[in-house]
Amino acid sequence: MQPEAADPSHSAAPHAPIYRWECGCHRPPVLLATFDLTGRIEIAQEDRYWQVNGRVATHCPKCGKEHLLQLRLDPSVIATLPKPWREERQ
């Protein structure tokens, strides 16, 4: 019998789905960042990595077009966030 920690059915709380933010200038699309609906945006570029919350602007490395991503959160979503995140958004 394996310990419960090794059983994926007993894993920690589910994570919010991760979405892709893309520029459609090429096929396949160019990945600009990933984000979730809690407002966290993650950008990786070569040897650099950023985590930002709520709003970010970036340029497509292929075509140079500027893109803006602004995540507006519903107050009911903010109320469910852990305290440090909740305080940042009020």
Number of C-alpha atoms within 10 A of each C-alpha: 3 6 6 10 10 9 9 8 8 9 10 8 6 6 7 10 9 13 12 14 19 16 22 12 13 10 7 9 11 17 16 19 20 16 22 16 16 20 19 16 24 19 17 13 11 5 5 7 9 10 12 12 17 16 13 15 10 14 13 16 13 10 12 11 11 11 14 11 14 12 17 12 13 10 11 8 12 18 14 11 13 9 10 8 16 15 11 9 15 8
